[in-house]
Amino acid sequence: MYSNTQKPAWVAILGYIHIALGVFLALTSEYKVVMVIGVSLIVLGLLLSALFNGLTVSVSKKNIVLKFGCGLINKTIEREDITDVKIVRNKAIYGWGIRLTPHGWLWNIHGLDAIELSLENGRTFRVGTNEPKALLEALSKK
């Protein structure tokens, strides 16, 4: 029904910086501690790239599925649990990633636009998106 993946450049750049610095330290240092730090930076860069290289939001008739990166970090919300949907704008201070905000949980990878889901249990959940109108339309269809 609807699927969108945001792949912001900042995640890839951050991953590449960690990997490049790690390779440099691991290959050029004669100290084991610095080599271990270099290898750790390489692993961190690879994990960052795999786990957070994008946010995919998929909407079907039954649910909304959120996946960061390769999908190891994911969340499914049943559509029957959603009572209201609206477009919102997050404050920059809320940041990117998975955050607990004054408005409930936020899953965001880039930008300030989001969709706020009001849930049956009284909680709210925000999904960052670069297509707020299209996501709202997909969620408004039954």
C-alpha positions as CSV (number, residue, x, y, z in Angstrom):
1,M,0.0,0.0,0.0
2,Y,2.7,2.5,1.0
3,S,6.5,2.2,1.6
4,N,9.2,4.8,1.9
5,T,12.8,4.6,2.8
6,Q,14.8,7.7,4.0
7,K,18.5,7.3,3.5
8,P,20.2,10.5,4.9
9,A,23.8,11.1,3.8
10,W,24.9,12.0,7.4
11,V,24.7,8.3,8.5
12,A,26.8,7.0,5.7
13,I,29.3,9.8,6.2
14,L,29.6,9.1,9.9
15,G,30.1,5.4,9.2
16,Y,32.8,6.1,6.6
17,I,34.6,8.4,8.9
18,H,34.7,5.8,11.7
19,I,35.9,3.1,9.2
20,A,38.5,5.3,7.6
21,L,39.9,6.5,11.0
22,G,39.8,3.0,12.3
23,V,41.8,1.6,9.3
24,F,44.3,4.4,9.6
25,L,44.9,3.7,13.3
26,A,44.9,0.0,12.9
27,L,47.4,0.0,10.1
28,T,49.8,2.8,11.1
29,S,50.2,2.4,14.8
30,E,52.8,0.2,16.5
31,Y,50.9,0.3,19.8
32,K,48.4,-2.5,20.4
33,V,46.0,-0.3,22.3
34,V,45.7,2.1,19.4
35,M,45.3,-0.8,17.0
36,V,42.4,-2.1,19.2
37,I,40.9,1.3,19.2
38,G,41.2,1.4,15.4
39,V,39.5,-2.0,15.0
40,S,36.8,-0.9,17.4
41,L,36.1,2.2,15.2
42,I,35.9,0.0,12.2
43,V,33.3,-2.3,13.9
44,L,31.4,0.7,15.1
45,G,31.3,2.2,11.6
46,L,30.1,-1.0,10.1
47,L,27.4,-1.4,12.8
48,L,26.3,2.2,12.4
49,S,26.0,1.7,8.6
50,A,24.1,-1.6,8.9
51,L,21.7,-0.6,11.7
52,F,21.0,3.0,10.9
53,N,21.6,3.6,7.2
54,G,17.9,4.4,6.7
55,L,14.4,4.3,8.1
56,T,11.8,2.4,6.1
57,V,8.1,3.0,6.9
58,S,5.6,0.5,5.3
59,V,1.8,0.7,5.7
60,S,-0.5,-2.2,4.9
61,K,-4.1,-2.7,5.6
62,K,-3.2,-4.4,8.9
63,N,-0.3,-2.5,10.3
64,I,2.5,0.1,10.0
65,V,6.0,-1.4,10.1
66,L,9.1,0.7,10.9
67,K,12.6,-0.6,10.2
68,F,16.0,1.0,10.8
69,G,18.7,-0.1,8.4
70,C,18.8,-3.8,7.8
71,G,15.7,-4.3,9.8
72,L,17.2,-5.7,13.0
73,I,15.7,-2.7,14.8
74,N,12.0,-2.7,14.0
75,K,8.6,-1.9,15.3
76,T,5.1,-2.9,14.2
77,I,2.0,-1.0,15.1
78,E,-1.4,-2.5,14.4
79,R,-3.7,-0.1,12.5
80,E,-6.6,-1.1,14.7
81,D,-4.7,0.3,17.7
82,I,-4.5,3.8,16.0
83,T,-7.3,6.2,16.9
84,D,-6.0,9.4,15.2
85,V,-3.3,10.5,12.9
86,K,-1.9,14.0,12.2
87,I,1.1,15.8,10.7
88,V,3.4,17.4,13.3
89,R,6.7,19.1,13.3
90,N,9.3,18.0,15.9
91,K,11.6,20.3,17.7
92,A,15.2,20.1,16.6
93,I,16.2,19.3,20.2
94,Y,14.4,15.9,19.9
95,G,17.2,14.8,17.6
96,W,17.3,11.7,15.4
97,G,17.1,8.0,16.2
98,I,14.8,6.4,18.7
99,R,13.9,8.9,21.4
100,L,11.4,9.4,24.2
101,T,10.0,12.9,23.8
102,P,7.3,14.8,25.7
103,H,5.0,13.6,22.9
104,G,5.8,9.9,23.3
105,W,8.3,7.8,21.4
106,L,9.8,9.2,18.2
107,W,11.5,7.2,15.5
108,N,13.3,9.6,13.2
109,I,16.3,9.6,10.9
110,H,16.3,13.0,9.3
111,G,14.4,16.3,9.3
112,L,11.7,17.6,11.6
113,D,8.5,16.5,9.8
114,A,6.6,13.6,11.4
115,I,3.2,11.8,11.7
116,E,1.8,11.5,15.2
117,L,-0.2,8.4,15.9
118,S,-2.7,8.5,18.8
119,L,-3.1,5.0,20.2
120,E,-6.0,3.3,21.9
121,N,-4.0,3.0,25.1
122,G,-3.8,6.8,25.4
123,R,-0.1,7.1,24.3
124,T,1.2,8.8,21.2
125,F,4.0,7.7,18.8
126,R,5.7,9.8,16.2
127,V,7.2,8.6,13.0
128,G,9.7,10.9,11.2
129,T,9.1,11.2,7.5
130,N,10.2,13.2,4.4
131,E,6.7,12.5,3.0
132,P,4.2,13.6,5.7
133,K,1.3,14.1,3.4
134,A,1.7,10.8,1.6
135,L,2.1,8.9,4.9
136,L,-0.9,10.7,6.3
137,E,-3.0,9.7,3.3
138,A,-1.9,6.1,3.5
139,L,-2.8,5.9,7.1
140,S,-6.1,7.6,6.6
141,K,-7.3,4.9,4.2
142,K,-9.0,2.0,5.8
